[in-house]
Amino acid sequence: MNANLSWFKTGVRNGFPIFLGYLAVSFTLGIAAKNAGMTVFQGTLMSITNNTSAGEFAAFGLISSGASYLEMAVMQFIVNMRYILMSCALSQKLNADTPLFHRLLMAFDITDEIFGLSISVNGKLNPFYTYGLIAIALPGWALGTCLGVGAGNILPARMLSALGVALYGMFIAVIVPPAKGNRILTGLISASMAISFLFTKIPPLNHISSGFKIIILTVAIAGTAAVFMPVPGETETIHES
């Protein structure tokens, strides 16, 4: 029991920088939620139950466009598919006798940052370390969204428009660093932007709903890249095994 508490406290301490980062990023999501017509309660509840920037941003866009439940479900599955892989990798860090309920609770909030800290633990992972990370990170995400939606109800329209651009700036900041010096990734990003633009201009492609446009482009471009341009390290590993 004392060991679990110690691991939990360590997780909370190590997760504080995540809290600060999530607070800033989710504020812009709150602005997007407000623009989608959501209330403070709705936006906050969504961030508590769906802790992912790309997933929530896509969801807000679908909600504002009146997309169907099917589009919403398929989009969330595709956008958040990487978390399935993270959870599978993290399960290898757990002791074989770790109960199922611990595995399910951990899987609820395996974000990029929580995964990164959890997977880097020396030796086997104690679930309470991940619980500590979640306990500090998730409130930061929800609080930032809450403040963003609340600010959207107070701030003037011009300022809201400016703040709405901040989320796109965050995504640009995510894709630009790894694209530097990587011609394949740069080409894929450029192709994604060009094809997405064509989907908005060429009939009958421009009649496809925004939700299915994202689904089609994500699967087509990512699938093509995986087949024809696999990561060298991954292919080498497969051949060696």
HUMO-V498881 format. One record per backbone hydrogen bond with DSSP energy under -0.5 kcal/mol. CO is the residue of the C=O (numbers start at 1). NH is the residue of the N-H. Records with the same first field share a line. If there is no record, write none. Layout:
CO = NH ; NH
This chain:
1 = 5
2 = 6
3 = 7
4 = 8
5 = 9
6 = 10
7 = 11
8 = 12
9 = 13
10 = 14
11 = 15
13 = 16
15 = 19
16 = 20
17 = 21
18 = 22
19 = 23
20 = 24
21 = 25
22 = 26
23 = 27
24 = 28
25 = 28 ; 29
26 = 30
27 = 31
28 = 32
29 = 33
30 = 34
31 = 35
32 = 36
33 = 38
34 = 37
39 = 43
40 = 44
41 = 45
42 = 46
43 = 47
44 = 48
45 = 49
46 = 50
50 = 52
52 = 56
53 = 57
54 = 58
55 = 59
56 = 60
57 = 61
58 = 62
59 = 63
60 = 64
61 = 65
62 = 67
63 = 66
68 = 72
69 = 73
70 = 74
71 = 75
72 = 76
73 = 77
74 = 78
75 = 79
76 = 80
78 = 81
80 = 83
81 = 84 ; 85
82 = 86
83 = 87
84 = 88
85 = 89
86 = 90
87 = 91
88 = 92
89 = 92
90 = 93
91 = 94
93 = 125
95 = 98
99 = 102 ; 103
100 = 104
101 = 105
102 = 106
103 = 107
104 = 108
106 = 109
107 = 110
109 = 111
111 = 115
112 = 116
113 = 117
114 = 118
115 = 119
116 = 120
118 = 121
125 = 127
126 = 129 ; 130
127 = 131
128 = 132
129 = 133
130 = 134
131 = 135
132 = 136
133 = 137
134 = 138
136 = 140
137 = 141
138 = 142
139 = 143
140 = 144
141 = 145
142 = 146
143 = 147
144 = 148
145 = 149
146 = 150
147 = 151
148 = 152
149 = 153
150 = 153
151 = 154 ; 155
156 = 160
157 = 161
158 = 162
159 = 163
160 = 164
161 = 165
162 = 165 ; 166
163 = 166 ; 167
164 = 167 ; 168
165 = 169
166 = 170
167 = 171
168 = 172
169 = 173
170 = 174
171 = 175
172 = 176
173 = 177
174 = 178
175 = 179
176 = 180
177 = 180
179 = 182
181 = 183
182 = 186
183 = 187
184 = 188
185 = 189
186 = 190
187 = 191
188 = 192
189 = 193
190 = 194
191 = 195
192 = 196
193 = 197
194 = 198
195 = 199
196 = 200
197 = 200 ; 201
198 = 201 ; 202
201 = 203
202 = 205 ; 206
204 = 207
205 = 208
209 = 213
210 = 214
211 = 215
212 = 216
213 = 217
214 = 218
215 = 219
216 = 220
217 = 221
218 = 222
219 = 223
220 = 224
221 = 225
222 = 226
223 = 227
224 = 228
225 = 229
231 = 234 ; 235
232 = 236
233 = 237
234 = 238
235 = 239
236 = 240
237 = 241
